[in-house]
C-alpha cells in the first residue's frame, strides 16, 4: 500500500493537470457563447479559419492534450480513442468553411478530455464545476507500460502530422508543379 502522503501528492498533481486540461479544452471548444444561435464555440474554429496555419496551431494544442493524457497514465484504449477523435477532426477540417463549422460540432478537445476524465473517474461538484476531484481508487489503477505507450503515441503523432500535412503538400504541389 502506498504511503498516504504520496497518494495525496499524486492526487493533487493529477487533479491540477486534469484541471488544466479541462480549461484548455474549454478555451478551444466552449469558451464563448454565440448569442443568436445559443451555441458555444472556442478558439479552435476561430484559429482554424486562419488560412495557411490556423489548423496547425489547433492541431498542436490537440496533440498536447494527447501527450498529457499519456503522461498522466491514460491506458492505450483511451489514447487510441483520442487519436481517432483527432483524426476525424483533422480530416473534416480539410474542407474549407465546412471544416471550421464542423469544429463547432465535433469538439474533439472536449471529447478527449472527457475520455481522460472518465478513465480517472473524475468527480465534479455541482456547486464547483471547475473543481476536479480524483477518487483514491483511480490512483490505484495499474499504470500502462510507459515506454510502449510513448512509442505508440509518438507513432500516432507522426501519422496525425502526415494527415495534417496533406493540404499543405497538395497546395505546394499544385502551385509548383513542373516548376524547377
C-alpha positions as a Markdown table, in Angstrom:
| # | Residue | x | y | z |
|---|---|---|---|---|
| 1 | Unk | 0.0 | 0.0 | 0.0 |
| 2 | Unk | 1.4 | 3.4 | -0.9 |
| 3 | Unk | 2.0 | 5.9 | 1.8 |
| 4 | Unk | -0.9 | 8.3 | 2.3 |
| 5 | Unk | 1.2 | 11.4 | 1.8 |
| 6 | Unk | 2.5 | 10.0 | -1.6 |
| 7 | Unk | -1.1 | 9.2 | -2.7 |
| 8 | Unk | -2.3 | 12.7 | -1.6 |
| 9 | Unk | 0.6 | 14.4 | -3.5 |
| 10 | Unk | -0.1 | 12.2 | -6.6 |
| 11 | Unk | -3.8 | 13.0 | -6.4 |
| 12 | Unk | -3.2 | 16.8 | -6.1 |
| 13 | Unk | -0.8 | 16.8 | -9.0 |
| 14 | Unk | -3.2 | 14.7 | -11.1 |
| 15 | Unk | -6.1 | 17.0 | -10.2 |
| 16 | Unk | -4.1 | 20.1 | -11.2 |
| 17 | Unk | -3.1 | 18.6 | -14.5 |
| 18 | Unk | -6.7 | 17.5 | -15.2 |
| 19 | Unk | -7.9 | 20.9 | -14.3 |
| 20 | Unk | -5.5 | 22.5 | -16.8 |
| 21 | Unk | -6.7 | 20.1 | -19.5 |
| 22 | Unk | -10.3 | 20.9 | -18.8 |
| 23 | Unk | -9.5 | 24.6 | -19.0 |
| 24 | Unk | -7.6 | 24.2 | -22.3 |
| 25 | Unk | -10.5 | 22.1 | -23.8 |
| 26 | Unk | -13.0 | 24.7 | -22.7 |
| 27 | Unk | -10.8 | 27.5 | -24.2 |
| 28 | Unk | -10.5 | 25.6 | -27.5 |
| 29 | Unk | -14.1 | 24.3 | -27.8 |
| 30 | Unk | -16.6 | 26.0 | -25.5 |
| 31 | Unk | -15.3 | 29.4 | -24.3 |
| 32 | Unk | -17.7 | 31.8 | -26.0 |
| 33 | Unk | -21.5 | 31.7 | -26.5 |
| 34 | Unk | -22.8 | 32.9 | -29.8 |
| 35 | Unk | -25.9 | 34.8 | -28.7 |
| 36 | Unk | -28.4 | 34.4 | -31.6 |
| 37 | Unk | -28.0 | 30.7 | -32.1 |
| 38 | Unk | -27.1 | 29.9 | -28.5 |
| 39 | Unk | -24.1 | 27.7 | -29.5 |
| 40 | Unk | -20.8 | 27.6 | -27.5 |
| 41 | Unk | -17.6 | 27.9 | -29.5 |
| 42 | Unk | -14.0 | 28.1 | -28.6 |
| 43 | Unk | -10.8 | 29.2 | -30.3 |
| 44 | Unk | -10.5 | 26.0 | -32.3 |
| 45 | Unk | -12.9 | 27.1 | -35.2 |
| 46 | Unk | -11.7 | 30.7 | -34.9 |
| 47 | Unk | -8.0 | 30.0 | -35.2 |
| 48 | Unk | -8.7 | 27.2 | -37.6 |
| 49 | Unk | -10.2 | 29.7 | -40.0 |
| 50 | Unk | -6.9 | 31.5 | -40.4 |
| 51 | Unk | -5.6 | 30.4 | -43.8 |
| 52 | Unk | -2.2 | 28.8 | -44.0 |
| 53 | Unk | -1.6 | 27.8 | -40.5 |
| 54 | Unk | -4.6 | 28.1 | -38.2 |
| 55 | Unk | -5.3 | 24.4 | -38.3 |
| 56 | Unk | -1.7 | 23.6 | -37.5 |
| 57 | Unk | -2.0 | 25.7 | -34.3 |
| 58 | Unk | -5.1 | 24.0 | -33.2 |
| 59 | Unk | -3.6 | 20.6 | -34.1 |
| 60 | Unk | -0.6 | 21.3 | -31.8 |
| 61 | Unk | -3.0 | 22.0 | -28.9 |
| 62 | Unk | -4.9 | 18.8 | -29.6 |
| 63 | Unk | -1.6 | 16.8 | -29.7 |
| 64 | Unk | -0.6 | 18.4 | -26.4 |
| 65 | Unk | -3.8 | 17.1 | -24.8 |
| 66 | Unk | -3.0 | 13.6 | -26.2 |
| 67 | Unk | 0.6 | 13.6 | -24.9 |
| 68 | Unk | -0.5 | 15.0 | -21.5 |
| 69 | Unk | -3.1 | 12.1 | -21.2 |
| 70 | Unk | -0.3 | 9.7 | -21.9 |
| 71 | Unk | 2.0 | 11.3 | -19.3 |
| 72 | Unk | -0.8 | 11.1 | -16.7 |
| 73 | Unk | -1.2 | 7.4 | -17.3 |
| 74 | Unk | -4.2 | 7.0 | -19.6 |
| 75 | Unk | -4.4 | 3.5 | -20.9 |
| 76 | Unk | -3.9 | 2.6 | -24.6 |
| 77 | Unk | -7.7 | 2.2 | -25.4 |
| 78 | Unk | -8.3 | 5.8 | -24.2 |
| 79 | Unk | -5.3 | 7.1 | -26.1 |
| 80 | Unk | -6.4 | 5.3 | -29.3 |
| 81 | Unk | -10.0 | 6.8 | -29.0 |
| 82 | Unk | -8.4 | 10.2 | -28.5 |
| 83 | Unk | -6.3 | 9.8 | -31.6 |
| 84 | Unk | -9.4 | 8.7 | -33.6 |
| 85 | Unk | -11.2 | 11.9 | -32.5 |
| 86 | Unk | -8.2 | 13.9 | -33.7 |
| 87 | Unk | -8.1 | 12.0 | -37.0 |
| 88 | Unk | -11.8 | 12.8 | -37.6 |
| 89 | Unk | -11.2 | 16.4 | -36.7 |
| 90 | Unk | -8.2 | 16.7 | -39.0 |
| 91 | Unk | -9.9 | 15.0 | -41.9 |
| 92 | Unk | -13.1 | 17.0 | -41.6 |
| 93 | Unk | -11.0 | 20.2 | -41.1 |
| 94 | Unk | -9.7 | 19.8 | -44.7 |
| 95 | Unk | -12.9 | 21.1 | -46.1 |
| 96 | Unk | -12.9 | 24.9 | -46.2 |
| 97 | Unk | -15.6 | 26.6 | -44.2 |
| 98 | Unk | -17.4 | 23.3 | -43.6 |
| 99 | Unk | -14.4 | 22.1 | -41.6 |
| 100 | Unk | -14.5 | 25.2 | -39.4 |
| 101 | Unk | -18.2 | 24.8 | -38.8 |
| 102 | Unk | -17.6 | 21.1 | -38.1 |
| 103 | Unk | -15.1 | 22.1 | -35.4 |
| 104 | Unk | -18.0 | 23.8 | -33.6 |
| 105 | Unk | -19.9 | 20.5 | -33.6 |
| 106 | Unk | -17.1 | 17.9 | -33.2 |
| 107 | Unk | -15.3 | 19.5 | -30.2 |
| 108 | Unk | -12.5 | 16.9 | -30.3 |
| 109 | Unk | -10.6 | 18.5 | -27.5 |
| 110 | Unk | -13.5 | 18.3 | -25.1 |
| 111 | Unk | -14.3 | 14.8 | -26.1 |
| 112 | Unk | -10.7 | 13.8 | -25.5 |
| 113 | Unk | -10.5 | 15.5 | -22.1 |
| 114 | Unk | -13.8 | 13.8 | -21.2 |
| 115 | Unk | -12.2 | 10.4 | -22.1 |
| 116 | Unk | -9.3 | 11.1 | -19.7 |
| 117 | Unk | -11.8 | 12.3 | -17.0 |
| 118 | Unk | -13.7 | 9.0 | -17.5 |
| 119 | Unk | -10.6 | 6.9 | -17.0 |
| 120 | Unk | -9.7 | 8.7 | -13.8 |
| 121 | Unk | -13.3 | 8.7 | -12.6 |
| 122 | Unk | -13.2 | 12.5 | -12.1 |
| 123 | Unk | -15.9 | 13.9 | -9.9 |
| 124 | Unk | -17.2 | 17.4 | -10.0 |
| 125 | Unk | -19.4 | 19.1 | -7.5 |
| 126 | Unk | -22.4 | 21.0 | -9.0 |
| 127 | Unk | -21.6 | 24.0 | -6.7 |
| 128 | Unk | -18.0 | 24.0 | -8.0 |
| 129 | Unk | -17.9 | 22.6 | -11.6 |
| 130 | Unk | -14.3 | 23.7 | -12.2 |
| 131 | Unk | -13.0 | 21.8 | -9.2 |
| 132 | Unk | -11.6 | 18.4 | -10.3 |
| 133 | Unk | -11.6 | 15.6 | -7.8 |
| 134 | Unk | -9.9 | 12.3 | -8.4 |
| 135 | Unk | -11.1 | 9.5 | -6.1 |
| 136 | Unk | -8.3 | 7.5 | -4.5 |
| 137 | Unk | -9.3 | 4.3 | -6.3 |
| 138 | Unk | -8.4 | 5.9 | -9.6 |
| 139 | Unk | -4.8 | 6.2 | -8.4 |
| 140 | Unk | -4.7 | 2.5 | -7.6 |
| 141 | Unk | -5.4 | 1.5 | -11.3 |
| 142 | Unk | -2.5 | -0.3 | -12.9 |
| 143 | Unk | -0.2 | 2.0 | -15.0 |
| 144 | Unk | 0.4 | 1.2 | -18.6 |
| 145 | Unk | 3.9 | 0.4 | -19.8 |
| 146 | Unk | 5.3 | 3.9 | -20.3 |
| 147 | Unk | 7.8 | 3.1 | -23.0 |
| 148 | Unk | 5.3 | 1.2 | -25.2 |
| 149 | Unk | 2.7 | 3.8 | -24.6 |
| 150 | Unk | 5.1 | 6.6 | -25.5 |
| 151 | Unk | 6.2 | 4.8 | -28.7 |
| 152 | Unk | 2.5 | 4.3 | -29.8 |
| 153 | Unk | 1.6 | 7.9 | -29.1 |
| 154 | Unk | 4.7 | 9.0 | -31.0 |
| 155 | Unk | 3.7 | 6.9 | -34.0 |
| 156 | Unk | 0.1 | 8.3 | -33.7 |
| 157 | Unk | 1.5 | 11.8 | -33.6 |
| 158 | Unk | 3.6 | 11.1 | -36.8 |
| 159 | Unk | 0.5 | 9.7 | -38.6 |
| 160 | Unk | -1.6 | 12.7 | -37.5 |
| 161 | Unk | 1.2 | 15.0 | -38.6 |
| 162 | Unk | 1.2 | 13.4 | -42.0 |
| 163 | Unk | -2.6 | 13.7 | -42.2 |
| 164 | Unk | -2.4 | 17.3 | -41.2 |
| 165 | Unk | 0.3 | 18.0 | -43.8 |
| 166 | Unk | -1.7 | 16.7 | -46.8 |
| 167 | Unk | -3.4 | 20.1 | -47.6 |
| 168 | Unk | -0.1 | 22.0 | -47.4 |
| 169 | Unk | 1.7 | 19.4 | -49.6 |
| 170 | Unk | -1.2 | 19.4 | -52.1 |
| 171 | Unk | -1.2 | 23.2 | -52.3 |
| 172 | Unk | 2.6 | 23.2 | -52.8 |
| 173 | Unk | 2.3 | 20.6 | -55.5 |
| 174 | Unk | -0.5 | 22.5 | -57.3 |
| 175 | Unk | 1.4 | 25.8 | -57.3 |
| 176 | Unk | 4.8 | 24.5 | -58.1 |
| 177 | Unk | 4.0 | 21.5 | -60.3 |
| 178 | Unk | 6.5 | 21.4 | -63.1 |
| 179 | Unk | 8.4 | 24.5 | -61.9 |
| 180 | Unk | 12.0 | 23.7 | -61.1 |
